Amino acid sequence: MARGPNPALWSIQFSSQESKNDRENMNNTASYTDSSDDETSPRDKAQVNTQGSSDFCVKNIKQAEFGRREIEIAEQDMSALVSLRKRAQGEKPLAGAKIVGCTHITAQTAVLIETLVALGAQCRWTACNIYSTQNEVAAALAETGVPVFAWKGESEDDFWWCIDRCVNTEGWQANMILDDGGDLTHWVYKKYPNVFKKVRGIVEESVTGVHRLYQLSKAGKLSVPAMNVNDSVTKQKFDNLYCCRESILDGLKRTTDIMFGGKQVVVCGYGEVGKGCCTALKALGAIVCITEIDPICALQACMDGYRVVKLSEVIRQMDVVITCTGNKNVVTREQLDRMKNGCIVCNMGHSNTEIDVASLRSPELTWERVRSQVDHIIWPDGKRVILLAEGRLLNLSCSTVPTFVLSITATTQALALIELFNAPDGRYKQDVYLLPKKMDEYVASLHLPNFDAHLTELSDEQAKYMGLNKNGPFKPNYYRLVSLCSVSTRAGSQNEFSMNFSRSLFALFTLNTLKNLLPKMESIASHLVVKQQFLK
């Protein structure tokens, strides 16, 4: 027999118009769909937070309460970063730091920003991606007094306007830069050279941004020290690998509802991001192949059981094409023309340059919006290619990313900022540096209590035998990537012996060459350590 609603519950749930309005407001402020029916550009709105400040530009400052709730949820899984905040906020190691930041603005990065503020820094922030901003989180930060200039769905003009508003403000000049992609660094370098010269340090977390820094350094135009967070072990092994292993599936499922079993997928690039994507796709039954330019990564892919191919050889058969190289024109118009009907194309690299999206904005092709961040590109013969996030970063544009993994990267970024800001004169020159291995290990140790993990301690005899300090670091500074030999499933196999023998033979014949070459190499910490090892 059907039963009617319980009158008592009905009265609790709908006792006031206010609670109903709260629910409606919550529905209207979801991050992962269009956040508002209001199409007015935030640049045209006059908004003020409860402190009376208007030094921000977000979609809707009234969403701050919902953003605060999301930040509180993120803090629960970022205990290591919160622990660092509690340990160091009494000392204020960033007192006097004026940090301008350009990252994804999500609940997780909000925890980082508020940690930097708690450690004494003044921060101004903008978004590194026009689609990844969580509007309510940006509002929550603006409500606390952090000048934030970002909203989901910015135009290209909005993007650069927001960066400029962060940098160019009266009575405030940045002395530290935290960047993700290099756009902020490039803007300050080009538009405000006097500000750039006075910056005490740059922290960069993406492969694209790091390449730009090395280019500046090689040209002798990098006038400040920079920390390469992207190539730290904690970033490569955790954020790039484990984060992408989970978020690639989330992004594709939310946007296309695809079933992966039996699908033909090509992943362009087998770095840590590519490895994470491939592992996830293969586990769900996809048939995965790889494209690579690096013979070492290509060999790793082969030994992990993937075919290594040229994109032009397989493009007609692929159901899904995923780029994750950090390069440009990885997927060209000619290759897009050859794709089969219904092929899904997306990017897991930082920049939107990997897929030649500009070539698709031509008169003979029709763009059809299917849903948020999903477009059909229709050819004259009726063929449709599904393009996700207009070629921008899939996971943060179309879904979410695991909070715990981002805690590892955020903690690394915070420590890198503290190190550069407090370093005595002369410790760092005008160059690009890798994080000291001790710092990597410290970040990892902060996150072990989440798993109730207990480290084994070396005895004095063991430490002496290995030539190590009992408290670390346990790996040399030049340790970055997994050894190829660790891929082998059987110790002493012929393939493993062959690689070790080839490596020894190479070292024998090239030692003198290396002695001549190393002095000319860029003077970053890892190179200096390798140089000392070879020249002994």
DACORVEN-V803031 format. One record per pair of residues at least 4 apart in sequence whose C-alpha atoms are under 7 Angstrom apart, sorted by the first residue. I is the first residue (numbers start at 1). J is the second residue. D is the distance in whole Angstrom. If there is no record, write none. Layout:
# DACORVEN-V803031
i=I j=J d=D
i=I j=J d=D
This chain:
# DACORVEN-V803031
i=5 j=10 d=7
i=6 j=10 d=6
i=7 j=11 d=6
i=8 j=12 d=6
i=9 j=13 d=6
i=10 j=14 d=6
i=11 j=15 d=5
i=14 j=19 d=7
i=14 j=20 d=7
i=16 j=20 d=7
i=17 j=21 d=6
i=18 j=22 d=6
i=19 j=23 d=6
i=20 j=24 d=6
i=21 j=25 d=6
i=22 j=26 d=6
i=23 j=27 d=6
i=24 j=28 d=6
i=25 j=29 d=6
i=26 j=30 d=7
i=28 j=35 d=6
i=28 j=36 d=6
i=29 j=35 d=5
i=29 j=36 d=7
i=29 j=63 d=7
i=29 j=136 d=7
i=30 j=35 d=6
i=31 j=35 d=6
i=31 j=134 d=5
i=31 j=135 d=6
i=32 j=399 d=7
i=33 j=372 d=7
i=40 j=44 d=7
i=41 j=45 d=7
i=42 j=57 d=6
i=42 j=58 d=6
i=42 j=59 d=5
i=43 j=57 d=7
i=47 j=54 d=6
i=47 j=61 d=7
i=48 j=52 d=6
i=48 j=53 d=5
i=48 j=54 d=5
i=49 j=53 d=6
i=49 j=54 d=7
i=49 j=61 d=7
i=49 j=143 d=5
i=50 j=143 d=7
i=55 j=147 d=6
i=56 j=142 d=6
i=56 j=147 d=5
i=56 j=148 d=5
i=56 j=149 d=6
i=57 j=148 d=6
i=57 j=149 d=5
i=57 j=150 d=6
i=58 j=135 d=7
i=58 j=138 d=6
i=58 j=139 d=6
i=58 j=148 d=7
i=58 j=149 d=6
i=58 j=150 d=6
i=58 j=151 d=5
i=59 j=135 d=6
i=59 j=151 d=6
i=60 j=139 d=6
i=61 j=139 d=5
i=63 j=67 d=6
i=63 j=136 d=5
i=63 j=139 d=6
i=64 j=68 d=6
i=64 j=136 d=5
i=64 j=137 d=7
i=64 j=139 d=5
i=64 j=140 d=4
i=64 j=143 d=6
i=65 j=69 d=7
i=65 j=140 d=7
i=66 j=70 d=7
i=66 j=136 d=6
i=67 j=71 d=6
i=67 j=136 d=4
i=67 j=137 d=4
i=67 j=139 d=7
i=67 j=140 d=5
i=68 j=72 d=6
i=68 j=137 d=7
i=68 j=140 d=6
i=69 j=73 d=6
i=70 j=74 d=6
i=70 j=107 d=6
i=71 j=75 d=6
i=71 j=107 d=5
i=71 j=108 d=7
i=71 j=110 d=7
i=71 j=111 d=7
i=72 j=76 d=7
i=74 j=78 d=6
i=74 j=107 d=6
i=74 j=108 d=6
i=74 j=403 d=6
i=75 j=79 d=6
i=75 j=82 d=7
i=75 j=111 d=7
i=77 j=403 d=6
i=77 j=404 d=5
i=78 j=82 d=6
i=78 j=403 d=7
i=78 j=404 d=6
i=78 j=407 d=5
i=79 j=83 d=6
i=80 j=84 d=6
i=80 j=446 d=5
i=80 j=447 d=6
i=81 j=85 d=6
i=81 j=407 d=6
i=81 j=411 d=5
i=82 j=86 d=6
i=83 j=87 d=6
i=84 j=88 d=6
i=85 j=89 d=6
i=85 j=115 d=6
i=85 j=118 d=7
i=85 j=119 d=7
i=88 j=92 d=6
i=88 j=119 d=7
i=89 j=118 d=6
i=89 j=119 d=5
i=92 j=119 d=4
i=92 j=120 d=5
i=93 j=119 d=6
i=93 j=120 d=7
i=93 j=418 d=6
i=94 j=119 d=5
i=94 j=120 d=5
i=94 j=121 d=5
i=94 j=418 d=6
i=95 j=119 d=7
i=95 j=120 d=4
i=95 j=121 d=5
i=96 j=120 d=7
i=96 j=121 d=6
i=97 j=121 d=5
i=97 j=122 d=6
i=97 j=175 d=6
i=97 j=176 d=7
i=98 j=121 d=6
i=98 j=122 d=5
i=98 j=123 d=6
i=98 j=174 d=5
i=98 j=175 d=5
i=98 j=176 d=6
i=99 j=121 d=7
i=99 j=122 d=6
i=99 j=123 d=5
i=99 j=124 d=6
i=99 j=174 d=6
i=99 j=175 d=6
i=99 j=176 d=5
i=99 j=177 d=6
i=99 j=178 d=7
i=100 j=123 d=6
i=100 j=124 d=5
i=100 j=125 d=6
i=100 j=166 d=7
i=100 j=167 d=7
i=100 j=174 d=6
i=100 j=176 d=6
i=100 j=177 d=5
i=100 j=178 d=6
i=101 j=124 d=6
i=101 j=125 d=5
i=101 j=126 d=6
i=101 j=177 d=6
i=101 j=178 d=5
i=101 j=179 d=6
i=102 j=125 d=6
i=102 j=126 d=5
i=102 j=127 d=5
i=102 j=128 d=5
i=102 j=178 d=6
i=102 j=179 d=5
i=102 j=180 d=6
i=102 j=184 d=6
i=103 j=126 d=7
i=103 j=127 d=5
i=103 j=128 d=5
i=103 j=179 d=6
i=103 j=180 d=5
i=104 j=109 d=7
i=104 j=127 d=5
i=104 j=128 d=6
i=104 j=129 d=6
i=104 j=132 d=6
i=104 j=133 d=6
i=105 j=109 d=6
i=105 j=110 d=7
i=105 j=127 d=6
i=105 j=132 d=7
i=105 j=133 d=5
i=105 j=134 d=6
i=105 j=138 d=7
i=106 j=110 d=6
i=106 j=133 d=6
i=106 j=134 d=5
i=106 j=137 d=6
i=107 j=111 d=7
i=107 j=137 d=6
i=108 j=112 d=7
i=108 j=403 d=6
i=108 j=406 d=7
i=109 j=113 d=6
i=110 j=114 d=6
i=111 j=115 d=6
i=112 j=116 d=6
i=112 j=410 d=6
i=113 j=117 d=6
i=114 j=118 d=6
i=115 j=119 d=6
i=116 j=120 d=7
i=116 j=121 d=6
i=116 j=414 d=7
i=117 j=121 d=5
i=117 j=122 d=6
i=117 j=123 d=7
i=123 j=146 d=6
i=124 j=146 d=6
i=124 j=147 d=5
i=124 j=148 d=6
i=124 j=166 d=6
i=125 j=147 d=6
i=125 j=148 d=5
i=125 j=149 d=6
i=125 j=166 d=6
i=126 j=148 d=6
i=126 j=149 d=5
i=126 j=150 d=5
i=126 j=162 d=6
i=126 j=163 d=6
i=126 j=166 d=7
i=127 j=133 d=7
i=127 j=150 d=6
i=128 j=180 d=6
i=128 j=181 d=7
i=130 j=152 d=6
i=130 j=153 d=5
i=130 j=154 d=5
i=130 j=159 d=7
i=131 j=152 d=5
i=131 j=153 d=5
i=131 j=397 d=5
i=132 j=152 d=6
i=132 j=396 d=5
i=132 j=397 d=5
i=133 j=150 d=7
i=133 j=151 d=6
i=133 j=152 d=5
i=134 j=138 d=6
i=134 j=152 d=7
i=135 j=139 d=6
i=135 j=151 d=6
i=135 j=152 d=6
i=136 j=140 d=6
i=137 j=141 d=6
i=138 j=142 d=6
i=138 j=148 d=6
i=138 j=150 d=7
i=139 j=143 d=6
i=140 j=144 d=7
i=141 j=145 d=7
i=141 j=146 d=6
i=141 j=148 d=7
i=142 j=146 d=5
i=142 j=147 d=6
i=142 j=148 d=6
i=149 j=162 d=5
i=150 j=162 d=7
i=154 j=158 d=5
i=154 j=159 d=6
i=155 j=159 d=6
i=156 j=160 d=7
i=157 j=161 d=6
i=158 j=162 d=6
i=159 j=163 d=7
i=160 j=164 d=6
i=161 j=165 d=6
i=162 j=166 d=6
i=163 j=167 d=6
i=163 j=184 d=7
i=164 j=168 d=6
i=165 j=169 d=7
i=174 j=199 d=7
i=175 j=198 d=6
i=175 j=199 d=4
i=175 j=200 d=6
i=176 j=199 d=5
i=176 j=200 d=6
i=176 j=201 d=5
i=176 j=202 d=6
i=177 j=201 d=7
i=177 j=202 d=5
i=177 j=203 d=6
i=178 j=202 d=6
i=178 j=203 d=5
i=178 j=204 d=6
i=179 j=184 d=6
i=179 j=185 d=7
i=179 j=203 d=6
i=179 j=204 d=5
i=179 j=205 d=7
i=180 j=204 d=6
i=180 j=205 d=5
i=180 j=206 d=5
i=180 j=209 d=7
i=181 j=206 d=5
i=181 j=208 d=5
i=181 j=209 d=4
i=181 j=350 d=7
i=182 j=186 d=6
i=182 j=208 d=7
i=182 j=209 d=4
i=182 j=212 d=7
i=183 j=187 d=6
i=184 j=188 d=6
i=185 j=189 d=6
i=186 j=190 d=6
i=187 j=191 d=6
i=188 j=192 d=5
i=188 j=193 d=6
i=188 j=196 d=6
i=189 j=193 d=5
i=189 j=196 d=6
i=192 j=196 d=6
i=193 j=197 d=6
i=194 j=198 d=7
i=195 j=199 d=6
i=197 j=223 d=6
i=197 j=224 d=7
i=199 j=224 d=7
i=200 j=224 d=6
i=200 j=421 d=6
i=201 j=224 d=6
i=201 j=225 d=5
i=201 j=226 d=5
i=201 j=420 d=6
i=201 j=421 d=7
i=202 j=225 d=7
i=202 j=226 d=4
i=202 j=227 d=6
i=203 j=226 d=6
i=203 j=227 d=5
i=203 j=228 d=6
i=203 j=229 d=7
i=203 j=413 d=7
i=203 j=416 d=7
i=203 j=417 d=7
i=204 j=209 d=6
i=204 j=210 d=6
i=204 j=227 d=6
i=204 j=228 d=6
i=204 j=229 d=6
i=204 j=230 d=7
i=205 j=228 d=6
i=205 j=229 d=5
i=205 j=230 d=4
i=206 j=210 d=6
i=206 j=230 d=5
i=206 j=350 d=7
i=207 j=211 d=6
i=207 j=230 d=6
i=207 j=326 d=6
i=208 j=212 d=7
i=208 j=326 d=6
i=208 j=350 d=7
i=209 j=213 d=6
i=210 j=214 d=6
i=210 j=228 d=6
i=211 j=215 d=6
i=212 j=216 d=6
i=213 j=217 d=6
i=214 j=218 d=6
i=214 j=432 d=7
i=215 j=219 d=6
i=216 j=220 d=6
i=216 j=221 d=5
i=216 j=222 d=5
i=217 j=221 d=6
i=217 j=222 d=5
i=217 j=431 d=6
i=222 j=430 d=6
i=222 j=431 d=7
i=223 j=430 d=5
i=224 j=430 d=5
i=224 j=431 d=7
i=225 j=428 d=6
i=225 j=429 d=6
i=225 j=430 d=4
i=225 j=431 d=5
i=225 j=432 d=6
i=226 j=431 d=6
i=226 j=432 d=5
i=226 j=433 d=6
i=227 j=416 d=7
i=227 j=432 d=6
i=227 j=433 d=5
i=227 j=434 d=6
i=227 j=435 d=7
i=228 j=432 d=6
i=228 j=433 d=6
i=228 j=434 d=5
i=229 j=235 d=7
i=229 j=413 d=7
i=229 j=434 d=7
i=229 j=435 d=7
i=230 j=235 d=6
i=230 j=236 d=7
i=231 j=235 d=7
i=231 j=236 d=6
i=232 j=236 d=6
i=232 j=434 d=7
i=232 j=435 d=6
i=232 j=440 d=7
i=233 j=237 d=6
i=233 j=440 d=7
i=233 j=480 d=6
i=234 j=238 d=6
i=234 j=408 d=7
i=234 j=409 d=7
i=234 j=440 d=6
i=235 j=239 d=5
i=235 j=240 d=6
i=235 j=409 d=6
i=236 j=240 d=5
i=236 j=241 d=7
i=236 j=272 d=6
i=237 j=241 d=6
i=237 j=272 d=7
i=238 j=242 d=5
i=238 j=243 d=7
i=238 j=405 d=6
i=239 j=243 d=5
i=239 j=405 d=6
i=239 j=406 d=6
i=239 j=409 d=7
i=240 j=244 d=6
i=240 j=272 d=5
i=240 j=273 d=5
i=241 j=245 d=6
i=241 j=272 d=5
i=241 j=273 d=5
i=241 j=275 d=6
i=241 j=276 d=5
i=242 j=246 d=7
i=242 j=276 d=6
i=243 j=247 d=6
i=243 j=401 d=6
i=243 j=402 d=6
i=243 j=405 d=6
i=244 j=248 d=6
i=244 j=273 d=6
i=244 j=276 d=5
i=244 j=277 d=6
i=245 j=276 d=4
i=245 j=277 d=5
i=245 j=279 d=7
i=245 j=280 d=5
i=246 j=250 d=7
i=246 j=280 d=7
i=247 j=251 d=6
i=247 j=395 d=6
i=247 j=400 d=7
i=247 j=401 d=6
i=248 j=252 d=6
i=248 j=277 d=6
i=248 j=395 d=6
i=249 j=253 d=6
i=250 j=254 d=6
i=250 j=399 d=6
i=251 j=255 d=6
i=251 j=394 d=6
i=251 j=395 d=5
i=251 j=398 d=5
i=251 j=399 d=5
i=252 j=256 d=6
i=252 j=257 d=7
i=252 j=258 d=7
i=253 j=257 d=5
i=253 j=258 d=6
i=254 j=399 d=7
i=255 j=374 d=6
i=255 j=398 d=7
i=260 j=284 d=6
i=260 j=285 d=6
i=260 j=286 d=5
i=261 j=284 d=6
i=261 j=285 d=4
i=261 j=286 d=5
i=262 j=285 d=6
i=262 j=286 d=5
i=262 j=287 d=6
i=263 j=286 d=5
i=263 j=287 d=6
i=263 j=319 d=6
i=264 j=286 d=6
i=264 j=287 d=5
i=264 j=288 d=6
i=264 j=318 d=5
i=264 j=319 d=5
i=264 j=320 d=7
i=265 j=286 d=7
i=265 j=287 d=6
i=265 j=288 d=5
i=265 j=289 d=6
i=265 j=318 d=6
i=265 j=319 d=6
i=265 j=320 d=5
i=265 j=321 d=6
i=266 j=288 d=6
i=266 j=289 d=5
i=266 j=290 d=6
i=266 j=318 d=7
i=266 j=320 d=6
i=266 j=321 d=5
i=266 j=322 d=6
i=267 j=274 d=7
i=267 j=289 d=6
i=267 j=290 d=5
i=267 j=291 d=6
i=267 j=321 d=6
i=267 j=322 d=5
i=267 j=323 d=6
i=268 j=290 d=6
i=268 j=291 d=5
i=268 j=292 d=7
i=268 j=322 d=6
i=268 j=323 d=5
i=268 j=324 d=6
i=268 j=325 d=7
i=269 j=274 d=6
i=269 j=290 d=7
i=269 j=291 d=6
i=269 j=292 d=5
i=269 j=323 d=7
i=269 j=324 d=5
i=269 j=325 d=5
i=270 j=274 d=4
i=270 j=275 d=6
i=270 j=290 d=7
i=270 j=292 d=7
i=270 j=297 d=6
i=270 j=301 d=7
i=271 j=275 d=6
i=271 j=297 d=7
i=272 j=276 d=6
i=273 j=277 d=6
i=273 j=324 d=6
i=274 j=278 d=6
i=274 j=324 d=6
i=275 j=279 d=6
i=276 j=280 d=6
i=277 j=281 d=6
i=278 j=282 d=6
i=278 j=288 d=7
i=279 j=283 d=6
i=280 j=284 d=7
i=281 j=285 d=7
i=281 j=286 d=5
i=282 j=286 d=5
i=282 j=287 d=7
i=282 j=288 d=6
i=288 j=306 d=6
i=289 j=306 d=5
i=289 j=307 d=5
i=289 j=308 d=6
i=289 j=309 d=7
i=290 j=306 d=7
i=290 j=307 d=6
i=290 j=308 d=5
i=290 j=309 d=6
i=291 j=308 d=6
i=291 j=309 d=5
i=291 j=310 d=6
i=291 j=311 d=6
i=292 j=297 d=7
i=292 j=298 d=6
i=294 j=298 d=6
i=295 j=299 d=6
i=296 j=300 d=6
i=297 j=301 d=6
i=298 j=302 d=6
i=298 j=308 d=7
i=299 j=303 d=6
i=300 j=304 d=6
i=300 j=484 d=7
i=301 j=305 d=6
i=301 j=306 d=5
i=302 j=306 d=5
i=302 j=307 d=6
i=302 j=308 d=7
i=303 j=487 d=7
i=309 j=313 d=7
i=311 j=315 d=6
i=312 j=335 d=7
i=314 j=318 d=7
i=315 j=335 d=7
i=315 j=338 d=7
i=315 j=339 d=6
i=316 j=338 d=6
i=316 j=339 d=5
i=316 j=340 d=6
i=317 j=340 d=7
i=318 j=343 d=7
i=319 j=343 d=5
i=319 j=344 d=6
i=320 j=343 d=6
i=320 j=344 d=5
i=320 j=345 d=6
i=321 j=344 d=6
i=321 j=345 d=5
i=321 j=346 d=6
i=322 j=345 d=6
i=322 j=346 d=5
i=322 j=347 d=5
i=322 j=348 d=7
i=323 j=346 d=7
i=323 j=347 d=5
i=323 j=348 d=6
i=323 j=349 d=6
i=323 j=354 d=7
i=324 j=347 d=6
i=324 j=348 d=5
i=324 j=349 d=4
i=325 j=349 d=6
i=326 j=349 d=5
i=326 j=350 d=6
i=326 j=351 d=6
i=326 j=354 d=7
i=327 j=353 d=7
i=327 j=354 d=6
i=328 j=353 d=5
i=328 j=354 d=4
i=329 j=353 d=6
i=329 j=354 d=5
i=329 j=355 d=6
i=329 j=356 d=6
i=330 j=354 d=5
i=330 j=355 d=6
i=331 j=335 d=6
i=331 j=354 d=6
i=331 j=355 d=5
i=331 j=356 d=6
i=332 j=336 d=6
i=332 j=355 d=7
i=332 j=356 d=5
i=333 j=337 d=6
i=333 j=356 d=6
i=333 j=359 d=6
i=334 j=338 d=7
i=335 j=339 d=6
i=339 j=343 d=6
i=341 j=383 d=5
i=341 j=384 d=5
i=341 j=385 d=6
i=342 j=384 d=5
i=342 j=385 d=5
i=342 j=386 d=6
i=343 j=385 d=5
i=343 j=386 d=6
i=344 j=385 d=6
i=344 j=386 d=5
i=344 j=387 d=6
i=345 j=386 d=6
i=345 j=387 d=5
i=345 j=388 d=6
i=346 j=387 d=6
i=346 j=388 d=5
i=346 j=391 d=6
i=346 j=394 d=6
i=347 j=391 d=6
i=347 j=392 d=6
i=347 j=393 d=5
i=347 j=394 d=6
i=348 j=393 d=5
i=348 j=394 d=6
i=349 j=393 d=6
i=350 j=393 d=6
i=351 j=392 d=6
i=351 j=393 d=7
i=352 j=391 d=5
i=352 j=392 d=5
i=355 j=391 d=6
i=357 j=390 d=7
i=357 j=391 d=7
i=360 j=365 d=7
i=361 j=365 d=7
i=364 j=380 d=7
i=365 j=377 d=7
i=365 j=378 d=6
i=365 j=379 d=5
i=365 j=380 d=7
i=366 j=377 d=6
i=366 j=378 d=5
i=366 j=379 d=7
i=367 j=375 d=7
i=367 j=376 d=6
i=367 j=377 d=5
i=367 j=378 d=6
i=368 j=375 d=6
i=368 j=376 d=5
i=368 j=377 d=6
i=369 j=374 d=6
i=369 j=375 d=5
i=369 j=376 d=6
i=370 j=374 d=6
i=370 j=375 d=5
i=370 j=376 d=7
i=373 j=388 d=6
i=373 j=389 d=4
i=373 j=390 d=7
i=373 j=398 d=7
i=374 j=386 d=7
i=374 j=387 d=6
i=374 j=388 d=5
i=374 j=389 d=6
i=375 j=386 d=6
i=375 j=387 d=5
i=375 j=388 d=6
i=376 j=384 d=6
i=376 j=385 d=6
i=376 j=386 d=5
i=376 j=387 d=6
i=377 j=384 d=5
i=377 j=385 d=5
i=377 j=386 d=6
i=378 j=382 d=6
i=378 j=383 d=6
i=378 j=384 d=5
i=378 j=385 d=7
i=379 j=383 d=5
i=379 j=384 d=6
i=387 j=391 d=7
i=388 j=394 d=7
i=389 j=394 d=6
i=389 j=397 d=6
i=389 j=398 d=7
i=393 j=397 d=6
i=394 j=398 d=6
i=395 j=399 d=5
i=395 j=400 d=6
i=395 j=401 d=7
i=396 j=400 d=6
i=396 j=401 d=7
i=402 j=406 d=7
i=403 j=407 d=6
i=404 j=408 d=7
i=405 j=409 d=7
i=406 j=410 d=6
i=407 j=411 d=6
i=408 j=412 d=6
i=408 j=443 d=7
i=409 j=413 d=6
i=410 j=414 d=6
i=411 j=415 d=6
i=411 j=443 d=7
i=412 j=416 d=6
i=412 j=443 d=6
i=413 j=417 d=6
i=414 j=418 d=6
i=415 j=419 d=6
i=416 j=420 d=6
i=417 j=421 d=6
i=418 j=422 d=6
i=419 j=423 d=6
i=423 j=427 d=6
i=431 j=524 d=7
i=432 j=524 d=6
i=433 j=524 d=5
i=433 j=525 d=6
i=434 j=525 d=6
i=434 j=526 d=7
i=435 j=439 d=7
i=436 j=440 d=7
i=436 j=477 d=6
i=437 j=441 d=6
i=437 j=473 d=6
i=437 j=475 d=7
i=437 j=476 d=7
i=437 j=477 d=5
i=438 j=442 d=6
i=438 j=472 d=7
i=438 j=473 d=5
i=439 j=443 d=6
i=440 j=444 d=6
i=441 j=445 d=6
i=442 j=446 d=6
i=443 j=447 d=7
i=444 j=448 d=7
i=448 j=452 d=7
i=448 j=453 d=5
i=449 j=453 d=6
i=458 j=462 d=6
i=458 j=463 d=6
i=458 j=470 d=6
i=459 j=463 d=6
i=460 j=464 d=6
i=461 j=465 d=6
i=462 j=466 d=6
i=463 j=467 d=6
i=463 j=468 d=5
i=463 j=469 d=6
i=463 j=470 d=6
i=464 j=468 d=6
i=468 j=472 d=7
i=468 j=474 d=7
i=469 j=473 d=7
i=475 j=479 d=6
i=477 j=526 d=6
i=477 j=529 d=7
i=478 j=526 d=5
i=478 j=529 d=7
i=478 j=530 d=7
i=482 j=486 d=7
i=485 j=496 d=6
i=488 j=496 d=7
i=492 j=496 d=6
i=492 j=497 d=6
i=493 j=497 d=6
i=494 j=498 d=6
i=495 j=499 d=6
i=496 j=500 d=6
i=497 j=501 d=6
i=498 j=502 d=6
i=499 j=503 d=6
i=500 j=504 d=6
i=501 j=505 d=6
i=502 j=506 d=6
i=503 j=507 d=6
i=504 j=508 d=6
i=505 j=509 d=6
i=506 j=510 d=6
i=507 j=511 d=6
i=510 j=514 d=6
i=511 j=515 d=6
i=512 j=516 d=7
i=513 j=517 d=6
i=514 j=518 d=6
i=515 j=535 d=7
i=517 j=521 d=7
i=518 j=531 d=6
i=523 j=527 d=6
i=523 j=528 d=6
i=524 j=528 d=6
i=525 j=529 d=6
i=526 j=530 d=6
i=527 j=531 d=6
i=528 j=532 d=6
i=529 j=533 d=6
i=530 j=534 d=6
i=531 j=535 d=6
i=532 j=536 d=6
